Amino acid sequence: MIPAQFDYVAPGTLDEALSALAEAGEDAKVLAGGQSLLPVLRMRLNVPSLVVDLGRIEALRGVRDDGDAIVIGAMTRHIDVLTDPLVREHAALLSEAVGHVADPQVRHRGTFGGALAHADPAGDLGAPTLAVGASFEVAGPNGTRTVDADDFFEDLFTTAVQDGEILTEVRIPKHTGWGAHYEKFVRVAHQWPIVAVAAAVKVEGATISEARVGLTNMGLTPLRARSVEAALVGQPATDETVRVAAASAAEGTSPPSDLNGEADYRRHLATVLTRRAVLAAAGV
Ligand SMILES: Cc1cc2nc3c(=O)[nH]c(=O)nc-3n(C[C@H](O)[C@H](O)[C@H](O)COP(=O)(O)OP(=O)(O)OC[C@H]3O[C@@H](n4cnc5c(N)ncnc54)[C@H](O)[C@@H]3O)c2cc1C
């Protein structure tokens, strides 16, 4: 289908983009890589009066070192996150997860911030941002605010980014020396995950000193598997510890039932994939 008619602007600065959004009101839509927005427009699920293309705002692109954190610009394409040495060294979990997003074609157009702002519950990047304790910079007419990952994903396709606001960058505390693994379960290559698990684990001596686990597609938003995290910390990094901890992975989740699997099947998958992800992250 062909989208309904809309006005289009491609500003060169963040301030210009925010002004364009403010002028158009809630009828405006931000365009990043277009990989999710364009199908939505073509199906006329959304009919904006104005599309504000962020593609010319260079300040929103790239990865930088910021002391104890790395910062990923919202308009950084998936492929550039995947190949970035800073991300690989300090946020290996994200480096690995972004390699699971779609296929090379989508990864060359889609953006890190676009995927997170879109907040598809099956998206591969939400759970890893929870697991690394990321924070999100959101710019709006009244300035910039910071939102922790735990507060960013509010509901189905809904984040803390309000009408008139733009996600500008994602800040990730350096996880240098942590083990990390993203375990994604699909039936065919390049599919959205049926369930996936993101694990970041720090092992000191033979003991798990810190553990963060995020779940993909186990509810309307990405979720933390807090009971698993609590069961791991302070325990020896052994197969038995991880098996016992992973058994509670589905606690507090409400996974969907669809053609790829019933909710009960997903609950079972969550325990199996959590065990695999944590074992790999802990190097057991
Ligand atoms: C065939 C196909 C397969 C895919 N498979 C997967 C997969 O397996 N795993 C996965 O995780 N993803 C998958 N995706 C989605 C992919 O990750 C997209 O890149 C992503 O969903 C949207 O990113 P984008 O940059 O294209 O954003 P757009 O499509 O341009 O925008 C998406 C939404 O976010 C909003 N938005 C974008 N940027 C900002 C911003 N900076 N501030 C505020 N709002 C913003 C837009 O207004 C829009 O509502 C797939 C996509 C396709 C087309």
Ligand as a Chemical Component Dictionary entry (heavy atoms), coordinates in Angstrom:
data_LIG
# 
_chem_comp.id                   LIG 
_chem_comp.type                 NON-POLYMER 
_chem_comp.pdbx_formal_charge   0 
_chem_comp.three_letter_code    LIG 
# 
loop_
_chem_comp_atom.comp_id 
_chem_comp_atom.atom_id 
_chem_comp_atom.alt_atom_id 
_chem_comp_atom.type_symbol 
_chem_comp_atom.charge 
_chem_comp_atom.model_Cartn_x 
_chem_comp_atom.model_Cartn_y 
_chem_comp_atom.model_Cartn_z 
_chem_comp_atom.pdbx_ordinal 
LIG C1  C1  C 0 12.440 -7.725  7.846  1  
LIG C2  C2  C 0 12.765 -7.180  9.217  2  
LIG C3  C3  C 0 13.202 -8.037  10.192 3  
LIG C4  C4  C 0 13.525 -7.552  11.461 4  
LIG N1  N1  N 0 13.968 -8.424  12.404 5  
LIG C5  C5  C 0 14.336 -7.969  13.623 6  
LIG C6  C6  C 0 14.863 -8.847  14.617 7  
LIG O1  O1  O 0 15.017 -10.042 14.410 8  
LIG N2  N2  N 0 15.180 -8.303  15.834 9  
LIG C7  C7  C 0 15.035 -6.972  16.100 10 
LIG O2  O2  O 0 15.370 -6.542  17.207 11 
LIG N3  N3  N 0 14.575 -6.110  15.171 12 
LIG C8  C8  C 0 14.210 -6.575  13.942 13 
LIG N4  N4  N 0 13.729 -5.684  12.995 14 
LIG C9  C9  C 0 13.528 -4.268  13.346 15 
LIG C10 C10 C 0 14.806 -3.465  13.180 16 
LIG O3  O3  O 0 15.569 -3.611  14.345 17 
LIG C11 C11 C 0 14.497 -1.987  12.971 18 
LIG O4  O4  O 0 15.664 -1.402  12.597 19 
LIG C12 C12 C 0 13.942 -1.246  14.193 20 
LIG O5  O5  O 0 12.756 -1.806  14.686 21 
LIG C13 C13 C 0 13.557 0.179   13.894 22 
LIG O6  O6  O 0 14.698 0.940   13.714 23 
LIG P1  P1  P 0 14.707 2.090   12.645 24 
LIG O7  O7  O 0 15.953 2.847   12.837 25 
LIG O8  O8  O 0 14.452 1.533   11.287 26 
LIG O9  O9  O 0 13.477 3.010   13.143 27 
LIG P2  P2  P 0 12.217 3.572   12.368 28 
LIG O10 O10 O 0 11.509 2.480   11.654 29 
LIG O11 O11 O 0 12.588 4.766   11.577 30 
LIG O12 O12 O 0 11.354 4.055   13.630 31 
LIG C14 C14 C 0 10.722 3.128   14.475 32 
LIG C15 C15 C 0 9.880  3.876   15.509 33 
LIG O13 O13 O 0 10.709 4.525   16.465 34 
LIG C16 C16 C 0 10.519 5.939   16.432 35 
LIG N5  N5  N 0 11.860 6.524   16.545 36 
LIG C17 C17 C 0 12.941 6.166   15.809 37 
LIG N6  N6  N 0 14.028 6.811   16.232 38 
LIG C18 C18 C 0 13.636 7.605   17.261 39 
LIG C19 C19 C 0 14.326 8.506   18.113 40 
LIG N7  N7  N 0 15.657 8.715   18.034 41 
LIG N8  N8  N 0 13.604 9.161   19.076 42 
LIG C20 C20 C 0 12.259 8.930   19.199 43 
LIG N9  N9  N 0 11.570 8.085   18.424 44 
LIG C21 C21 C 0 12.245 7.422   17.464 45 
LIG C22 C22 C 0 9.823  6.241   15.109 46 
LIG O14 O14 O 0 9.017  7.401   15.169 47 
LIG C23 C23 C 0 8.996  4.975   14.919 48 
LIG O15 O15 O 0 7.808  5.062   15.680 49 
LIG C24 C24 C 0 13.394 -6.164  11.731 50 
LIG C25 C25 C 0 12.947 -5.291  10.736 51 
LIG C26 C26 C 0 12.634 -5.777  9.482  52 
LIG C27 C27 C 0 12.178 -4.809  8.425  53 
# 
loop_
_chem_comp_bond.comp_id 
_chem_comp_bond.atom_id_1 
_chem_comp_bond.atom_id_2 
_chem_comp_bond.value_order 
_chem_comp_bond.pdbx_ordinal 
LIG C1  C2  SING 1  
LIG C2  C3  SING 2  
LIG C2  C26 DOUB 3  
LIG C3  C4  DOUB 4  
LIG C4  N1  SING 5  
LIG C4  C24 SING 6  
LIG N1  C5  DOUB 7  
LIG C5  C6  SING 8  
LIG C5  C8  SING 9  
LIG C6  O1  DOUB 10 
LIG C6  N2  SING 11 
LIG N2  C7  SING 12 
LIG C7  O2  DOUB 13 
LIG C7  N3  SING 14 
LIG N3  C8  DOUB 15 
LIG C8  N4  SING 16 
LIG N4  C9  SING 17 
LIG N4  C24 SING 18 
LIG C9  C10 SING 19 
LIG C10 O3  SING 20 
LIG C10 C11 SING 21 
LIG C11 O4  SING 22 
LIG C11 C12 SING 23 
LIG C12 O5  SING 24 
LIG C12 C13 SING 25 
LIG C13 O6  SING 26 
LIG O6  P1  SING 27 
LIG P1  O7  DOUB 28 
LIG P1  O8  SING 29 
LIG P1  O9  SING 30 
LIG O9  P2  SING 31 
LIG P2  O10 DOUB 32 
LIG P2  O11 SING 33 
LIG P2  O12 SING 34 
LIG O12 C14 SING 35 
LIG C14 C15 SING 36 
LIG C15 O13 SING 37 
LIG C15 C23 SING 38 
LIG O13 C16 SING 39 
LIG C16 N5  SING 40 
LIG C16 C22 SING 41 
LIG N5  C17 SING 42 
LIG N5  C21 SING 43 
LIG C17 N6  DOUB 44 
LIG N6  C18 SING 45 
LIG C18 C19 SING 46 
LIG C18 C21 DOUB 47 
LIG C19 N7  SING 48 
LIG C19 N8  DOUB 49 
LIG N8  C20 SING 50 
LIG C20 N9  DOUB 51 
LIG N9  C21 SING 52 
LIG C22 O14 SING 53 
LIG C22 C23 SING 54 
LIG C23 O15 SING 55 
LIG C24 C25 DOUB 56 
LIG C25 C26 SING 57 
LIG C26 C27 SING 58 
# 
